[in-house]
Amino acid sequence: MRFHSEILGLPKGTESLLADLVHSRTGIYFDASKIDLLMDKLSPLVIRRGFNSFLDYYYLLKYDDTAPAEWVNVMNAISVGETYFWREFDQILALTHSIVPRWLAAHPGQTLRIWSAACATGEEPLTIALALHEAGWFDRASIEIRGSDGSSASIDKAISGVYRERSFRSLSPERRARYFLPEGPRSWRVVPELQSKVRFSVVNLMSEADVAPLATADIIFCRNVFIYFSESSISSTVRLFARYMPADGYLCVGTAESLLRLTTDFVLKDIDNAFIYEKESRAQ
């Protein structure tokens, strides 16, 4: 698009002010090479507000009483919703084959809680639910699955349960036919039995008030979101996870993400040929 500098006033330094503010509130980091992208994403919101200056928009986000509602729009504008069913499945196989039976043996009669902490439009937690269903775990144990994202628009789509072809690129046609019902041209709705296994909500990973209730989960999937975060944002989020997770909790991040230099609260383990972080018992 690149229309922001032509339409809207952009006083010197405003780009950095906005980028820093977005980073502090959302964790998403736009470095110097990506600031134009951020401005293009925010431009429609600035125009919708009737402003002709990004600086006015900065002051609204930082100081105005209406800022909380506007941050919802910002998060929807900057969030990356790229996801699909059966993505990076090795960790989910390790979950169903090793982690779940190990956890249930150590916690008989308790509810296993799983949180997909950056689920976009819901494909990841539904994949987890599908895999647990096919492994028969819902018949043998009490399991709670939560899915969250910072984007309310993404969560609205997850709650609707309707997906298009792009979401099925790694899911077999047989599974799509079994677990999804046709919904208009080239769209499918997840069957109620599977959809009912997941509860969705909006969570900002930079907000302790948002994170704390869900971070008590025994297993957290937080995959392919840290690639958009700065190291400081990643460290802050992982510390929150460690603070609230039980002593024997597990943390799954994306294959392109590493926490080795950023935390001592979790130890990297190889579980069934999948790399998964396990919480150190000394973590507070």
Secondary structure as UniProt FT lines:
FT   HELIX           4..7
FT   TURN            12..13
FT   HELIX           14..26
FT   HELIX           32..34
FT   HELIX           35..48
FT   TURN            49..50
FT   HELIX           54..63
FT   TURN            65..66
FT   HELIX           67..78
FT   TURN            85..89
FT   HELIX           90..94
FT   HELIX           95..99
FT   HELIX           100..106
FT   TURN            108..109
FT   STRAND          112..116
FT   TURN            117..118
FT   TURN            120..122
FT   HELIX           123..134
FT   TURN            135..136
FT   HELIX           137..140
FT   STRAND          143..149
FT   HELIX           152..160
FT   STRAND          162..164
FT   HELIX           165..168
FT   TURN            169..170
FT   HELIX           173..179
FT   STRAND          180..182
FT   TURN            185..186
FT   STRAND          187..190
FT   HELIX           192..195
FT   TURN            196..197
FT   STRAND          198..202
FT   TURN            205..206
FT   HELIX           208..214
FT   TURN            215..216
FT   STRAND          219..221
FT   HELIX           226..228
FT   HELIX           231..244
FT   TURN            247..248
FT   STRAND          250..252
FT   TURN            255..256
FT   TURN            260..262
FT   STRAND          266..271
FT   TURN            272..273
FT   STRAND          274..279
FT   TURN            281..282
//
